C-alpha cells in the first residue's frame, strides 16, 4: 500500500484533492548531520498517529481532500538538475489547481518550489522560517547547495527571513550592507512586543511562498535536524505567527524541510507532521 499522509479516511483521488503532499527525499549537499532523505517518509508515517480534528480551528481540515504524491524520483544528477525537476513537477501540481506542501529533504529543493510559484504569481514574496541565513552565493563550489538556498530564491522573490541566528562572515557583510528585497527578523526578536507585525510588514494581500526549515525551532522542540541551533522558535508563538500570515497574506504554497529522523526519537517526527497538518488547516480554513 502506498504511504499516504494522515490516513484518517478522508483521502481522495488526485482529481478531487484540494491539497497535495509532495515528498522530495533529496539529500545531496548536507554539511553536518545527515538523514534528511528519510524525512518525508518519517513525516508521513508519523502523520498516521495525528488526530484529524484541529483543536484551535475547531474543524477537520482533511475533509478538504488530501492527495499524497509518490516520492519524487531523484535522478543521479547535480543539485541544480534536481531543483529544476522539482520546479517542473511543483508547477504541474499548481497548474492542476492544488495547494502544494512539499516535504524535504534538504533545503536546496526550496528554490524549485519558489521558481514554480514565482512563475505563476507576480510579486511573490518568500517567508523563511529558519535558523540559518542560507545566503552564500556558493558553498563547496556548488551555488545550488543547501547553504545557498535563499540566495537562489532571491533570484525569484523578496524574502522575509524569521528566526535567523547563524550565518557566516560573508553573509553577515551582505546582510549588514543591505540586500535589496531582503528583510530579517533574528531569533532574539521573536516574542518581543509587535514582532509579528514587523515580520509581516508589507505582506498584506501579497502572494507568499512559505518555507520552514525545522531547525528554525529550538532544539528542545525539534532536535532531529542536521544543524540544530539553540535559541529558536517555540510552538505556540510560531502558531500565532502562522495564523496571522495566512490571514493577512495569500500563502500559495509551502515546504517543510530538513527533518533528519533519529531512530527511536518519535516526538520530532510527530511534531513536524503536526506542523504540516496545521499548515494544511490554515490553507483551507
Backbone as CSV, one residue per row, in Angstrom:
resi,resn,N_x,N_y,N_z,CA_x,CA_y,CA_z,C_x,C_y,C_z
1,UNK,0.848,-1.201,0.000,0.000,0.000,0.000,0.874,1.238,0.000
2,UNK,0.533,2.206,-0.867,1.307,3.434,-0.955,1.106,4.263,0.315
3,UNK,2.199,4.692,0.976,2.043,5.532,2.173,1.337,6.837,1.835
4,UNK,0.366,7.203,2.659,-0.355,8.456,2.443,-0.389,9.253,3.731
5,UNK,-0.445,10.553,3.586,-0.457,11.449,4.730,-1.768,11.325,5.490
6,UNK,-1.676,11.214,6.790,-2.775,11.207,7.768,-3.528,9.883,7.849
7,UNK,-4.042,9.374,6.736,-4.790,8.118,6.731,-5.956,8.143,7.727
8,UNK,-6.795,9.160,7.598,-7.942,9.256,8.504,-9.260,8.949,7.812
9,UNK,-9.173,8.443,6.577,-10.382,8.118,5.839,-10.842,9.212,4.904
10,UNK,-10.170,10.362,4.929,-10.550,11.467,4.053,-9.659,11.575,2.818
11,UNK,-8.856,10.538,2.562,-8.026,10.549,1.369,-8.919,10.495,0.125
12,UNK,-8.515,11.212,-0.903,-9.308,11.255,-2.134,-8.390,11.047,-3.327
13,UNK,-8.991,10.815,-4.486,-8.229,10.732,-5.727,-7.645,12.095,-6.071
14,UNK,-6.618,12.083,-6.881,-5.913,13.325,-7.229,-6.874,14.391,-7.751
15,UNK,-7.780,14.015,-8.644,-8.659,14.994,-9.277,-9.565,15.695,-8.278
16,UNK,-9.869,15.022,-7.159,-10.772,15.601,-6.166,-10.037,16.312,-5.038
17,UNK,-8.726,16.223,-5.018,-7.948,16.771,-3.905,-7.769,18.278,-4.042
18,UNK,-7.848,18.953,-2.922,-7.517,20.380,-2.884,-6.053,20.592,-2.509
19,UNK,-5.508,19.655,-1.724,-4.138,19.763,-1.222,-3.333,18.567,-1.700
20,UNK,-2.091,18.812,-2.082,-1.168,17.732,-2.437,0.043,17.789,-1.519
21,UNK,0.339,16.658,-0.903,1.577,16.477,-0.144,2.603,15.890,-1.099
22,UNK,3.729,16.574,-1.248,4.701,16.298,-2.309,6.053,15.941,-1.677
23,UNK,6.350,14.644,-1.493,7.611,14.260,-0.847,8.795,14.327,-1.824
24,UNK,9.865,14.972,-1.373,11.092,15.065,-2.183,12.268,14.653,-1.296
25,UNK,12.619,13.368,-1.291,13.650,12.862,-0.366,15.070,13.086,-0.881
26,UNK,15.386,14.341,-1.169,16.719,14.652,-1.721,17.685,15.043,-0.615
27,UNK,18.861,14.445,-0.666,19.937,14.754,0.278,21.255,14.652,-0.491
28,UNK,21.748,15.804,-0.927,22.950,15.773,-1.742,24.059,16.693,-1.300
29,UNK,23.743,17.697,-0.445,24.766,18.691,-0.090,24.858,18.944,1.404
30,UNK,24.287,18.060,2.229,24.315,18.303,3.674,25.753,18.425,4.151
31,UNK,25.947,19.281,5.175,27.311,19.592,5.590,27.627,19.176,7.023
32,UNK,26.658,18.635,7.747,26.929,18.181,9.120,26.158,16.892,9.346
33,UNK,25.089,16.920,10.127,24.324,15.706,10.339,23.504,15.352,9.113
34,UNK,23.510,14.083,8.730,22.751,13.629,7.573,21.416,13.036,7.972
35,UNK,20.709,12.517,6.990,19.455,11.819,7.230,18.227,12.499,6.686
36,UNK,18.380,13.657,6.021,17.189,14.360,5.544,16.454,13.605,4.449
37,UNK,17.138,12.698,3.747,16.445,11.910,2.725,15.335,11.053,3.344
38,UNK,15.467,10.737,4.634,14.447,9.935,5.314,13.323,10.788,5.889
39,UNK,13.459,12.101,5.790,12.489,13.000,6.397,11.074,12.843,5.884
40,UNK,10.842,12.871,4.566,9.457,12.780,4.086,8.733,11.517,4.548
41,UNK,9.415,10.376,4.476,8.774,9.123,4.892,8.453,9.140,6.376
42,UNK,9.346,9.721,7.192,9.107,9.778,8.637,7.925,10.686,8.962
43,UNK,7.807,11.792,8.246,6.682,12.706,8.468,5.372,12.013,8.120
44,UNK,5.344,11.347,6.980,4.116,10.681,6.548,3.750,9.556,7.508
45,UNK,4.737,8.785,7.950,4.448,7.707,8.905,3.907,8.262,10.215
46,UNK,4.541,9.330,10.729,4.082,9.917,11.990,2.698,10.525,11.859
47,UNK,2.365,11.017,10.657,1.065,11.665,10.464,-0.095,10.714,10.702
48,UNK,0.147,9.424,10.559,-0.937,8.456,10.747,-1.378,8.365,12.201
49,UNK,-0.606,8.970,13.117,-0.950,8.966,14.539,-1.580,10.280,14.994
50,UNK,-1.765,11.210,14.064,-2.320,12.525,14.398,-3.844,12.464,14.418
51,UNK,-4.440,13.151,15.376,-5.895,13.325,15.359,-6.252,14.291,14.241
52,UNK,-7.275,13.974,13.462,-7.638,14.823,12.324,-8.387,16.083,12.746
53,UNK,-8.918,16.112,13.964,-9.604,17.302,14.463,-8.569,18.327,14.907
54,UNK,-8.709,19.567,14.404,-7.804,20.642,14.808,-8.444,21.425,15.947
55,UNK,-7.816,21.364,17.108,-8.416,21.912,18.321,-8.451,23.433,18.330
56,UNK,-7.579,24.089,17.570,-7.598,25.557,17.525,-8.591,26.073,16.488
57,UNK,-8.764,25.344,15.417,-9.685,25.777,14.364,-11.087,25.212,14.538
58,UNK,-11.205,24.229,15.430,-12.477,23.542,15.671,-13.024,23.018,14.345
59,UNK,-12.192,22.257,13.660,-12.563,21.737,12.348,-11.722,20.500,12.049
60,UNK,-12.057,19.834,10.951,-11.293,18.686,10.459,-10.748,19.078,9.081
61,UNK,-9.560,19.661,9.023,-9.043,20.182,7.750,-8.943,19.140,6.650
62,UNK,-8.743,17.883,6.999,-8.529,16.854,5.975,-9.746,16.632,5.093
63,UNK,-10.924,17.126,5.528,-12.116,16.951,4.700,-12.017,17.741,3.392
64,UNK,-11.004,18.608,3.279,-10.794,19.326,2.017,-10.374,18.370,0.902
65,UNK,-9.819,17.223,1.279,-9.294,16.274,0.309,-7.797,16.424,0.139
66,UNK,-7.036,15.424,0.584,-5.575,15.452,0.513,-5.103,14.291,-0.351
67,UNK,-4.240,14.592,-1.282,-3.590,13.580,-2.102,-2.110,13.562,-1.763
68,UNK,-1.550,12.371,-1.548,-0.124,12.226,-1.294,0.555,11.705,-2.551
69,UNK,1.436,12.512,-3.111,2.210,12.104,-4.276,3.168,10.976,-3.905
70,UNK,3.509,10.151,-4.870,4.638,9.251,-4.681,5.901,10.106,-4.555
71,UNK,6.879,9.668,-3.766,8.113,10.455,-3.636,8.728,10.741,-5.004
72,UNK,9.176,11.974,-5.175,9.804,12.350,-6.439,11.031,11.477,-6.674
73,UNK,11.115,10.906,-7.854,12.304,10.124,-8.194,13.484,11.066,-8.382
74,UNK,14.548,10.789,-7.653,15.723,11.653,-7.672,16.739,11.070,-8.644
75,UNK,17.005,11.743,-9.742,17.973,11.212,-10.706,19.395,11.342,-10.187
76,UNK,20.295,10.569,-10.778,21.715,10.709,-10.478,22.207,11.938,-11.223
77,UNK,22.033,13.093,-10.599,22.253,14.359,-11.293,22.751,15.395,-10.305
78,UNK,23.101,16.566,-10.819,23.544,17.670,-9.976,22.369,18.228,-9.188
79,UNK,22.680,18.965,-8.117,21.625,19.597,-7.336,20.813,20.550,-8.199
80,UNK,21.465,21.282,-9.077,20.748,22.195,-9.968,19.719,21.440,-10.797
81,UNK,20.073,20.270,-11.321,19.132,19.488,-12.121,17.974,18.979,-11.272
82,UNK,18.267,18.614,-10.018,17.196,18.183,-9.113,16.232,19.336,-8.854
83,UNK,16.780,20.536,-8.610,15.933,21.705,-8.355,15.039,21.980,-9.557
84,UNK,15.575,21.838,-10.751,14.768,22.080,-11.950,13.677,21.013,-12.092
85,UNK,13.978,19.780,-11.703,12.968,18.721,-11.724,11.865,19.033,-10.705
86,UNK,12.257,19.515,-9.524,11.274,19.917,-8.516,10.378,21.021,-9.063
87,UNK,10.985,22.031,-9.691,10.211,23.158,-10.220,9.196,22.690,-11.255
88,UNK,9.596,21.745,-12.082,8.705,21.244,-13.124,7.480,20.560,-12.526
89,UNK,7.720,19.623,-11.595,6.591,18.895,-11.017,5.755,19.797,-10.120
90,UNK,6.397,20.664,-9.365,5.682,21.604,-8.495,4.757,22.472,-9.339
91,UNK,5.269,22.936,-10.466,4.452,23.756,-11.349,3.273,22.995,-11.921
92,UNK,3.497,21.743,-12.274,2.393,20.918,-12.771,1.276,20.819,-11.735
93,UNK,1.662,20.625,-10.486,0.667,20.488,-9.420,-0.084,21.796,-9.207
94,UNK,0.623,22.913,-9.248,-0.047,24.209,-9.102,-0.992,24.459,-10.267
95,UNK,-0.565,24.091,-11.470,-1.427,24.286,-12.643,-2.682,23.426,-12.579
96,UNK,-2.601,22.329,-11.830,-3.778,21.476,-11.636,-4.699,22.017,-10.548
97,UNK,-4.363,23.179,-10.000,-5.214,23.821,-9.006,-5.007,23.339,-7.594
98,UNK,-3.847,22.723,-7.313,-3.595,22.170,-5.983,-2.798,23.152,-5.115
99,UNK,-3.105,23.117,-3.811,-2.252,23.790,-2.837,-1.205,22.772,-2.407
100,UNK,0.057,23.080,-2.647,1.136,22.102,-2.510,1.926,22.354,-1.236
101,UNK,2.139,21.277,-0.471,3.102,21.311,0.629,4.169,20.268,0.316
102,UNK,5.376,20.744,0.058,6.499,19.876,-0.292,7.247,19.476,0.973
103,UNK,7.556,18.172,1.079,8.285,17.652,2.230,9.705,17.300,1.816
104,UNK,10.689,17.930,2.505,12.086,17.575,2.249,12.575,16.614,3.289
105,UNK,13.760,16.032,3.024,14.735,16.528,2.097,15.411,17.781,2.626
106,UNK,16.537,18.078,1.979,17.336,19.225,2.392,16.798,20.503,1.759
107,UNK,17.283,21.641,2.294,16.726,22.940,1.919,17.061,23.341,0.489
108,UNK,17.975,22.658,-0.146,18.330,23.005,-1.522,17.161,22.843,-2.487
109,UNK,16.115,22.095,-2.106,14.977,21.892,-3.010,14.043,23.100,-3.049
110,UNK,14.117,23.969,-2.058,13.177,25.085,-1.957,13.178,25.998,-3.178
111,UNK,14.331,26.358,-3.764,14.272,27.221,-4.945,13.438,26.647,-6.087
112,UNK,13.296,25.325,-6.147,12.430,24.739,-7.160,10.979,25.116,-6.943
113,UNK,10.516,24.997,-5.706,9.151,25.393,-5.396,8.933,26.882,-5.585
114,UNK,9.909,27.679,-5.165,9.789,29.132,-5.303,9.758,29.530,-6.773
115,UNK,10.600,28.912,-7.589,10.607,29.230,-9.024,9.250,28.939,-9.647
116,UNK,8.657,27.804,-9.276,7.344,27.457,-9.813,6.289,28.467,-9.386
117,UNK,6.308,28.839,-8.106,5.316,29.794,-7.609,5.518,31.180,-8.215
118,UNK,6.778,31.612,-8.341,7.058,32.943,-8.883,6.628,33.060,-10.335
119,UNK,6.691,31.947,-11.075,6.265,31.965,-12.472,4.753,32.103,-12.609
120,UNK,4.039,31.857,-11.515,2.577,31.871,-11.566,1.960,32.998,-10.733
121,UNK,2.758,33.632,-9.883,2.257,34.718,-9.032,3.235,35.889,-9.092
122,UNK,2.821,36.913,-9.802,3.668,38.104,-9.925,3.791,38.772,-8.554
123,UNK,4.987,39.245,-8.232,5.203,39.923,-6.960,5.288,38.982,-5.771
124,UNK,5.659,37.720,-6.011,5.760,36.735,-4.936,6.773,37.166,-3.870
125,UNK,6.422,36.870,-2.625,7.341,37.016,-1.500,7.567,35.636,-0.893
126,UNK,8.727,35.437,-0.300,9.036,34.213,0.421,9.147,34.541,1.899
127,UNK,8.446,33.782,2.730,8.643,33.848,4.176,9.431,32.608,4.570
128,UNK,10.595,32.836,5.154,11.537,31.777,5.507,11.638,31.665,7.023
129,UNK,11.205,30.532,7.573,11.438,30.225,8.984,12.643,29.314,9.043
130,UNK,13.708,29.764,9.738,14.993,29.069,9.600,15.939,29.548,10.690
131,UNK,16.902,28.705,11.026,17.987,29.126,11.904,19.115,29.789,11.135
132,UNK,19.261,29.433,9.859,20.413,29.840,9.061,19.987,30.747,7.921
133,UNK,20.834,31.694,7.592,20.503,32.633,6.529,20.477,31.958,5.164
134,UNK,21.397,31.013,4.919,21.470,30.299,3.625,21.618,31.261,2.457
135,UNK,22.472,32.272,2.642,22.646,33.319,1.641,23.995,33.270,0.933
136,UNK,24.742,32.190,1.131,26.014,32.094,0.422,25.761,32.018,-1.091
137,UNK,26.602,32.680,-1.850,26.494,32.584,-3.310,26.984,31.230,-3.809
138,UNK,27.900,30.625,-3.063,28.376,29.288,-3.401,28.939,28.663,-2.135
139,UNK,28.783,27.352,-2.025,29.336,26.638,-0.870,29.937,25.333,-1.363
140,UNK,31.200,25.145,-1.067,31.927,23.978,-1.571,31.795,23.871,-3.091
141,UNK,31.949,25.024,-3.721,31.916,25.136,-5.189,30.565,24.763,-5.793
142,UNK,29.511,24.833,-5.004,28.177,24.499,-5.508,27.222,25.646,-5.198
143,UNK,26.835,26.441,-6.192,25.888,27.540,-5.944,24.465,27.067,-5.671
144,UNK,24.213,25.746,-5.788,22.888,25.197,-5.522,22.848,24.409,-4.216
145,UNK,23.879,24.541,-3.405,23.932,23.879,-2.099,22.799,24.349,-1.192
146,UNK,22.505,23.541,-0.186,21.521,23.952,0.821,21.926,25.256,1.491
147,UNK,23.219,25.521,1.581,23.710,26.760,2.197,23.493,27.980,1.312
148,UNK,23.039,27.749,0.083,22.795,28.828,-0.883,21.315,28.938,-1.233
149,UNK,20.477,28.206,-0.531,19.080,28.084,-0.945,18.387,29.430,-1.058
150,UNK,18.577,30.311,-0.081,17.853,31.574,-0.126,18.501,32.565,-1.081
151,UNK,19.787,32.415,-1.336,20.403,33.217,-2.398,19.760,32.891,-3.739
152,UNK,19.482,31.607,-3.970,18.824,31.213,-5.221,17.349,31.662,-5.227
153,UNK,16.705,31.658,-4.071,15.323,32.129,-4.015,15.244,33.625,-4.294
154,UNK,16.259,34.377,-3.880,16.284,35.814,-4.150,16.299,36.117,-5.641
155,UNK,16.686,35.153,-6.447,16.629,35.333,-7.896,15.192,35.447,-8.390
156,UNK,14.224,35.031,-7.526,12.826,34.980,-7.944,11.901,35.860,-7.116
157,UNK,12.259,36.151,-5.864,11.287,36.777,-4.962,11.989,37.493,-3.822
158,UNK,11.268,38.444,-3.227,11.726,39.063,-1.991,11.611,38.061,-0.848
159,UNK,12.432,38.232,0.180,12.482,37.267,1.283,12.281,37.976,2.615
160,UNK,11.422,37.389,3.447,11.259,37.801,4.839,11.743,36.628,5.686
161,UNK,12.940,36.736,6.240,13.572,35.646,6.990,13.283,35.818,8.477
162,UNK,12.906,34.723,9.139,12.456,34.766,10.531,13.195,33.706,11.342
163,UNK,13.710,34.100,12.493,14.346,33.144,13.399,15.816,32.925,13.137
164,UNK,16.406,33.708,12.253,17.809,33.518,11.870,18.713,33.794,13.069
165,UNK,19.689,32.909,13.245,20.637,33.073,14.344,22.006,32.472,14.043
166,UNK,22.259,32.184,12.768,23.555,31.616,12.405,23.842,31.917,10.938
167,UNK,24.989,32.582,10.690,25.425,32.832,9.322,26.898,33.208,9.335
168,UNK,27.522,33.055,8.185,28.957,33.259,8.070,29.332,34.713,7.850
169,UNK,30.643,35.008,7.904,31.104,36.395,7.763,30.691,37.048,6.454
170,UNK,30.754,36.279,5.362,30.385,36.884,4.078,28.885,37.164,4.007
171,UNK,28.088,36.278,4.622,26.655,36.536,4.688,26.368,37.750,5.566
172,UNK,27.065,37.841,6.696,26.883,38.980,7.599,27.185,40.290,6.889
173,UNK,28.225,40.299,6.103,28.582,41.523,5.379,27.471,41.932,4.418
174,UNK,26.925,40.946,3.698,25.830,41.240,2.768,24.596,41.744,3.515
175,UNK,24.254,41.083,4.614,23.063,41.470,5.372,23.210,42.876,5.929
176,UNK,24.366,43.163,6.519,24.567,44.461,7.152,24.696,45.577,6.118
177,UNK,25.179,45.237,4.935,25.268,46.224,3.857,23.887,46.518,3.286
178,UNK,23.006,45.517,3.378,21.654,45.657,2.855,21.487,44.914,1.553
179,UNK,20.538,44.004,1.506,20.259,43.218,0.313,18.894,43.638,-0.223
180,UNK,18.814,44.122,-1.448,17.509,44.505,-1.992,16.509,43.347,-1.910
181,UNK,15.336,43.633,-1.354,14.301,42.617,-1.258,14.459,41.662,-0.101
182,UNK,15.387,41.949,0.817,15.636,41.021,1.925,15.378,41.719,3.251
183,UNK,14.581,41.053,4.103,14.285,41.573,5.442,14.454,40.431,6.438
184,UNK,15.135,40.677,7.539,15.397,39.615,8.510,14.895,40.002,9.893
185,UNK,14.202,39.069,10.539,13.845,39.169,11.951,14.639,38.101,12.693
186,UNK,15.720,38.474,13.378,16.552,37.454,14.037,15.827,36.797,15.198
187,UNK,16.355,35.662,15.616,15.678,34.850,16.625,15.475,35.586,17.938
188,UNK,16.413,36.463,18.295,16.307,37.127,19.596,15.201,38.175,19.632
189,UNK,14.575,38.458,18.479,13.440,39.375,18.468,12.100,38.646,18.540
190,UNK,12.120,37.324,18.411,10.869,36.571,18.469,10.228,36.745,19.841
191,UNK,8.953,37.043,19.851,8.230,37.199,21.102,8.229,38.596,21.660
192,UNK,9.055,39.488,21.148,9.025,40.867,21.621,7.745,41.551,21.142
193,UNK,7.360,42.598,21.841,6.129,43.297,21.506,6.144,43.730,20.033
194,UNK,5.080,43.386,19.322,4.935,43.794,17.935,5.752,42.999,16.935
195,UNK,6.329,41.863,17.346,7.244,41.147,16.459,6.533,40.572,15.230
196,UNK,5.306,40.102,15.406,4.596,39.518,14.269,4.298,40.592,13.220
197,UNK,3.885,41.769,13.643,3.634,42.843,12.698,4.907,43.226,11.953
198,UNK,6.047,43.189,12.631,7.302,43.512,11.951,7.648,42.448,10.911
199,UNK,7.426,41.184,11.253,7.687,40.106,10.295,6.821,40.259,9.053
200,UNK,5.553,40.607,9.257,4.583,40.606,8.162,4.458,41.959,7.459
201,UNK,5.271,42.902,7.827,5.200,44.224,7.206,5.364,44.106,5.684
202,UNK,4.424,44.674,4.963,4.483,44.665,3.508,3.897,43.430,2.849
203,UNK,3.344,42.499,3.643,2.844,41.255,3.076,1.328,41.195,2.951
204,UNK,0.621,42.157,3.473,-0.842,42.109,3.438,-1.341,42.005,2.000
205,UNK,-2.110,40.940,1.732,-2.692,40.734,0.417,-1.725,40.232,-0.639
206,UNK,-0.463,40.037,-0.281,0.544,39.615,-1.258,0.612,38.091,-1.360
207,UNK,0.997,37.583,-2.548,1.245,36.137,-2.650,2.541,35.767,-1.930
208,UNK,2.483,34.691,-1.172,3.621,34.270,-0.339,3.872,32.782,-0.519
209,UNK,5.129,32.436,-0.646,5.588,31.043,-0.547,6.252,30.918,0.820
210,UNK,5.803,29.954,1.611,6.331,29.730,2.954,7.296,28.557,2.943
211,UNK,8.515,28.759,3.426,9.451,27.655,3.600,9.833,27.556,5.071
212,UNK,9.684,26.364,5.625,10.003,26.111,7.031,11.130,25.088,7.091
213,UNK,12.308,25.548,7.427,13.405,24.652,7.800,13.203,24.345,9.278
214,UNK,13.062,23.077,9.630,12.669,22.754,11.003,13.709,23.141,12.034
215,UNK,14.945,23.491,11.592,15.898,23.990,12.583,15.586,25.418,13.012
216,UNK,14.550,26.026,12.420,14.003,27.285,12.960,13.609,27.097,14.419
217,UNK,13.036,25.944,14.727,12.576,25.689,16.090,13.755,25.462,17.028
218,UNK,13.549,25.811,18.284,14.545,25.487,19.294,14.747,23.970,19.317
219,UNK,15.973,23.491,19.528,16.200,22.040,19.540,15.401,21.287,20.599
220,UNK,14.928,21.983,21.634,14.075,21.315,22.613,12.725,20.944,22.004
221,UNK,12.335,21.598,20.909,11.086,21.300,20.221,11.314,20.255,19.134
222,UNK,12.320,20.499,18.282,12.661,19.566,17.204,14.175,19.386,17.186
223,UNK,14.680,18.344,17.861,16.119,18.110,17.871,16.637,17.381,16.643
224,UNK,15.749,16.753,15.879,16.168,15.867,14.787,16.351,16.655,13.499
225,UNK,17.468,17.336,13.408,17.811,18.100,12.219,19.327,18.180,12.130
226,UNK,19.828,18.413,10.923,21.267,18.279,10.699,22.123,19.248,11.478
227,UNK,21.655,20.490,11.626,22.440,21.502,12.338,21.538,22.232,13.315
228,UNK,21.228,21.623,14.466,20.354,22.281,15.439,21.052,23.477,16.081
229,UNK,20.340,24.578,16.176,20.902,25.805,16.744,20.088,26.198,17.978
230,UNK,20.737,26.484,19.105,19.996,26.898,20.302,19.326,28.246,20.101
231,UNK,18.255,28.447,20.878,17.624,29.757,20.893,16.609,29.993,19.804
232,UNK,15.916,28.950,19.367,14.982,29.094,18.253,13.548,29.333,18.665
233,UNK,12.654,29.180,17.685,11.240,29.428,17.904,10.571,28.326,18.707
234,UNK,9.460,28.676,19.329,8.670,27.721,20.090,7.285,27.563,19.461
235,UNK,6.564,26.532,19.902,5.369,26.092,19.194,4.270,27.146,19.141
236,UNK,3.765,27.603,20.277,2.588,28.462,20.256,2.873,29.852,19.695
237,UNK,3.995,30.495,20.012,4.269,31.766,19.321,4.367,31.598,17.807
238,UNK,4.931,30.472,17.350,5.014,30.221,15.908,3.623,30.010,15.328
239,UNK,2.753,29.313,16.088,1.364,29.151,15.651,0.708,30.508,15.430
240,UNK,0.933,31.444,16.347,0.336,32.773,16.208,0.875,33.493,14.977
241,UNK,2.173,33.346,14.720,2.759,33.949,13.524,2.130,33.369,12.265
242,UNK,2.042,32.047,12.202,1.491,31.405,11.010,0.024,31.753,10.830
243,UNK,-0.726,31.790,11.909,-2.136,32.161,11.832,-2.280,33.559,11.228
244,UNK,-1.454,34.491,11.697,-1.509,35.861,11.171,-1.069,35.909,9.713
245,UNK,-0.032,35.162,9.373,0.452,35.135,7.989,-0.637,34.673,7.034
246,UNK,-1.296,33.567,7.367,-2.315,33.023,6.473,-3.562,33.911,6.420
247,UNK,-3.819,34.671,7.474,-4.955,35.587,7.444,-4.659,36.827,6.603
248,UNK,-3.423,37.294,6.670,-3.117,38.591,6.075,-2.553,38.500,4.657
249,UNK,-1.866,37.409,4.345,-1.282,37.230,3.016,-1.984,36.081,2.297
250,UNK,-1.666,35.931,1.021,-2.166,34.799,0.245,-1.036,33.777,0.145
251,UNK,-1.041,32.800,1.019,0.009,31.781,1.013,-0.333,30.771,-0.071
252,UNK,0.468,30.758,-1.138,0.108,29.994,-2.337,0.693,28.587,-2.339
253,UNK,1.699,28.333,-1.504,2.331,27.015,-1.428,3.337,27.055,-0.291
254,UNK,3.850,25.886,0.084,4.844,25.887,1.153,5.699,24.628,1.085
255,UNK,6.753,24.631,1.863,7.538,23.419,2.076,7.980,23.344,3.526
256,UNK,8.267,22.127,3.965,8.834,21.852,5.291,10.014,20.925,5.057
257,UNK,11.200,21.366,5.454,12.419,20.663,5.074,13.351,20.456,6.274
258,UNK,14.337,19.606,6.058,15.489,19.397,6.964,15.199,18.583,8.211
259,UNK,14.088,17.836,8.241,13.959,16.839,9.303,14.928,15.703,9.009
260,UNK,15.751,15.361,9.985,16.674,14.228,9.875,16.318,13.254,10.994
261,UNK,15.437,12.306,10.740,14.903,11.457,11.809,15.998,10.740,12.595
262,UNK,15.780,10.648,13.900,16.678,9.930,14.798,15.961,8.657,15.237
263,UNK,16.504,7.477,14.947,15.825,6.228,15.309,15.450,6.201,16.791
264,UNK,14.199,5.873,17.055,13.715,5.762,18.421,13.240,7.064,19.023
265,UNK,13.488,8.194,18.351,13.051,9.501,18.859,11.832,9.934,18.052
266,UNK,10.649,9.636,18.562,9.443,9.819,17.772,8.892,11.238,17.821
267,UNK,9.180,11.971,18.902,8.451,13.227,19.068,8.804,14.258,18.007
268,UNK,10.018,14.215,17.475,10.382,15.186,16.442,9.600,14.929,15.156
269,UNK,9.522,13.664,14.745,8.768,13.325,13.539,7.298,13.709,13.701
270,UNK,6.743,13.411,14.870,5.345,13.696,15.140,5.085,15.199,15.138
271,UNK,6.013,15.964,15.735,5.859,17.415,15.785,5.855,18.009,14.384
272,UNK,6.741,17.534,13.522,6.779,18.053,12.153,5.511,17.649,11.407
273,UNK,5.039,16.432,11.619,3.802,16.010,10.972,2.629,16.870,11.415
274,UNK,2.582,17.206,12.704,1.524,18.093,13.191,1.645,19.470,12.569
275,UNK,2.878,19.945,12.410,3.086,21.231,11.755,2.545,21.208,10.327
276,UNK,2.864,20.154,9.592,2.400,20.047,8.202,0.871,20.044,8.156
277,UNK,0.253,19.265,9.024,-1.210,19.216,9.028,-1.804,20.559,9.437
278,UNK,-1.130,21.230,10.351,-1.605,22.543,10.755,-1.524,23.542,9.590
279,UNK,-0.451,23.477,8.817,-0.328,24.353,7.646,-1.437,24.074,6.639
280,UNK,-1.763,22.796,6.457,-2.870,22.443,5.568,-4.181,23.061,6.106
281,UNK,-4.370,22.955,7.407,-5.574,23.541,8.001,-5.667,25.035,7.772
282,UNK,-4.547,25.735,7.922,-4.543,27.182,7.697,-4.838,27.505,6.227
283,UNK,-4.310,26.673,5.335,-4.501,26.924,3.910,-5.944,26.768,3.480
284,UNK,-6.665,25.818,4.091,-8.021,25.528,3.628,-9.074,26.121,4.552
285,UNK,-8.651,26.863,5.563,-9.575,27.427,6.547,-10.615,28.309,5.862
